[in-house]
Amino acid sequence: MPLPKFGLKGASPNGTFGPIANDKPVKVSMELPAELHRDLTAYAEVLARETGQPVGDAVRLIVPMLERFIASDRGFAKARRISI
């Protein structure tokens, strides 16, 4: 019977158990250029119109946008595989 899979934090692809990653959120404070903030706000408004769901604070879009950017960066994925 195969070992249970607990996601990325519980078992590696070969079934061995390793350390659990620290998933505690990290608070970051940063300044956005005014033009970028305006663009982010406009992006949130367009997204709200297209989805029919209010976005609320446009700044909350930064995390999912960064996650998608990093996930789609093939050069980063390759470099990460090489360094592991």
C-alpha positions in Angstrom: 0.0 0.0 0.0 1.5 3.4 -1.0 2.2 6.1 1.6 -0.4 8.8 2.0 0.3 12.1 0.3 0.0 15.1 2.5 0.7 17.8 -0.1 4.0 19.7 -0.4 4.5 20.0 3.3 4.1 16.3 4.3 5.8 14.0 2.0 8.3 14.3 -0.9 7.6 12.8 -4.3 9.5 9.7 -3.4 7.3 9.2 -0.3 9.9 10.1 2.4 9.0 12.6 5.1 10.9 15.8 5.5 10.7 19.0 7.5 7.5 20.9 7.4 7.9 24.4 5.8 7.2 27.4 7.9 4.0 28.8 6.4 3.6 31.7 8.8 2.8 34.8 6.8 5.5 37.5 6.6 4.4 41.1 6.9 5.9 43.3 4.3 5.7 47.1 4.0 6.5 48.7 0.7 5.9 51.9 -1.3 4.4 51.7 -4.8 5.0 54.4 -7.3 1.8 56.4 -7.7 1.4 55.4 -11.4 1.7 51.7 -10.5 -0.9 52.1 -7.7 -3.3 53.8 -10.2 -2.8 50.9 -12.6 -3.4 48.4 -9.9 -6.6 50.2 -8.9 -7.8 50.3 -12.5 -6.9 46.6 -12.9 -9.0 45.8 -9.8 -11.9 47.8 -11.3 -11.7 45.9 -14.6 -11.5 42.6 -12.8 -14.5 43.4 -10.7 -16.5 44.3 -13.8 -15.5 41.1 -15.6 -16.1 38.8 -12.7 -19.1 40.5 -11.2 -17.4 40.4 -7.8 -16.0 43.4 -6.0 -12.2 43.2 -5.4 -12.2 45.6 -2.4 -8.7 46.9 -1.7 -6.7 46.6 -4.9 -3.5 46.0 -2.9 -4.9 42.6 -2.0 -4.3 41.6 -5.6 -0.5 41.9 -5.2 0.0 38.5 -3.6 -1.9 36.4 -6.2 -0.4 38.4 -9.0 3.1 37.7 -7.7 2.3 34.0 -7.2 1.1 33.7 -10.8 4.1 35.6 -12.1 6.5 33.4 -10.3 4.6 30.2 -11.2 4.7 31.2 -14.9 8.4 32.2 -15.0 10.1 29.3 -16.8 13.6 30.7 -16.3 13.1 30.8 -12.5 11.6 27.3 -12.5 14.6 26.0 -14.4 17.1 27.8 -12.1 15.3 26.5 -9.0 15.4 22.9 -10.3 19.1 23.2 -11.0 19.9 24.7 -7.6 18.0 22.0 -5.6 
